[in-house]
Amino acid sequence: GLRLRGLASAAIDLSDGLAGDLGHLMQSSGVGASVMTDALLQTMSTRQAFGDLGLTDAQWTELALVGGDDYELLFTAPPARRAAIDALAAASGLALTRIGHIQAGEQVRVLDADGGALSLAAGGFDHFA
């Protein structure tokens, strides 16, 4: 199993979707976050399972952010623990992917591959605006 005790600062399951659960985690922690769409798109099991479906990257991003029942774990950890987390991923055989970073403030931003902020408009996503 995955043992995050002593490594993770905060964690939440993604049973209600990434956008909603990330918002809850950030609100509880009193911080903001930036999510990198290029990293997020690389980790999408839905995209891999269903193929292209003719969706744009922006549409896939919205689906990844607002889709529910992901049954994955979202956690935060300080950069100093990155090597230990990489070792944990290797030892557990699980893919752990860094999809963003924590920042001051309370805003959660979604960044494109060039670092520009995206404004995605999907249901349940307005608290990120």
C-alpha positions in Angstrom: 0.0 0.0 0.0 0.9 3.6 -0.3 2.4 5.0 3.0 2.3 8.8 3.0 2.6 9.3 6.8 5.5 11.6 7.4 5.6 12.7 3.7 2.3 14.3 2.9 1.2 17.6 4.4 -2.5 17.1 3.4 -4.5 14.5 1.4 -8.0 13.9 0.1 -9.6 11.2 -2.0 -10.9 12.4 -5.4 -14.3 10.7 -5.2 -16.0 14.0 -6.0 -13.6 15.1 -8.7 -10.4 17.0 -8.8 -11.7 20.5 -8.9 -14.1 20.2 -6.0 -11.8 18.2 -3.8 -8.8 20.3 -4.5 -10.9 23.4 -3.6 -11.9 21.7 -0.3 -8.3 20.8 0.5 -7.0 24.3 -0.3 -9.8 26.0 1.7 -9.1 23.8 4.7 -5.4 24.5 4.5 -5.7 28.2 3.8 -3.5 28.2 0.7 -3.9 28.3 -3.0 -2.6 26.0 -5.8 -1.7 26.0 -9.4 -2.5 22.9 -11.5 -0.5 22.3 -14.7 -2.7 21.1 -17.5 0.1 19.3 -19.4 0.9 17.1 -16.3 -2.8 16.6 -15.7 -3.5 15.5 -19.3 -0.6 13.0 -19.1 -2.1 11.3 -16.1 -5.7 11.0 -17.4 -6.8 7.3 -17.3 -10.1 8.3 -18.9 -8.3 9.6 -21.9 -6.2 6.5 -22.2 -9.3 4.2 -21.7 -11.6 6.0 -24.2 -9.1 7.3 -26.8 -9.3 10.7 -28.4 -13.2 11.0 -28.8 -12.5 14.2 -30.8 -12.1 16.4 -27.7 -9.7 19.2 -27.5 -7.1 19.5 -24.7 -9.2 22.2 -23.0 -12.2 19.9 -23.0 -10.2 17.0 -21.6 -8.9 19.3 -19.0 -12.4 20.4 -17.9 -13.4 16.7 -17.8 -10.4 15.9 -15.6 -11.2 18.7 -13.3 -14.9 18.3 -12.8 -15.4 14.6 -13.4 -16.2 12.6 -10.3 -15.6 9.1 -9.0 -11.9 9.1 -9.8 -10.9 6.9 -6.8 -7.5 8.4 -6.7 -5.7 10.3 -3.9 -4.6 13.9 -4.1 -1.9 14.9 -1.7 0.5 17.8 -1.0 4.1 17.5 0.2 7.0 19.9 0.5 9.6 19.9 -2.3 12.2 18.6 0.1 10.3 15.3 0.2 10.2 14.8 -3.5 13.0 12.2 -3.6 11.2 10.2 -0.8 7.9 10.3 -2.7 9.7 9.1 -5.9 11.2 6.2 -3.9 7.7 5.4 -2.5 6.2 5.4 -6.0 8.9 3.0 -7.2 8.6 0.7 -4.2 4.8 0.6 -4.4 4.6 0.2 -8.2 2.2 3.2 -8.4 2.4 6.1 -10.7 2.6 9.3 -8.6 2.5 12.4 -10.7 3.2 16.0 -9.7 0.3 18.0 -11.2 0.9 21.4 -9.6 2.2 23.3 -6.6 1.0 25.1 -3.6 1.1 28.9 -3.4 0.2 31.8 -1.1 -3.3 33.1 -1.2 -6.5 31.2 -1.6 -6.9 31.1 -5.4 -6.6 27.9 -7.4 -5.3 28.5 -10.9 -5.2 26.2 -13.9 -2.1 26.8 -16.0 -1.5 25.8 -19.7 1.9 24.4 -20.9 3.3 28.0 -21.2 2.3 28.9 -17.7 -0.7 31.1 -18.7 -3.9 30.9 -16.6 -6.9 29.2 -18.2 -10.5 30.2 -17.6 -12.5 27.0 -17.8 -16.2 27.2 -17.5 -17.8 23.9 -16.4 -20.4 23.1 -13.8 -19.0 23.1 -10.3 -15.9 25.0 -11.3 -16.8 28.6 -10.6 -14.8 28.8 -7.3 -11.6 28.6 -9.3 -12.5 31.8 -11.4 
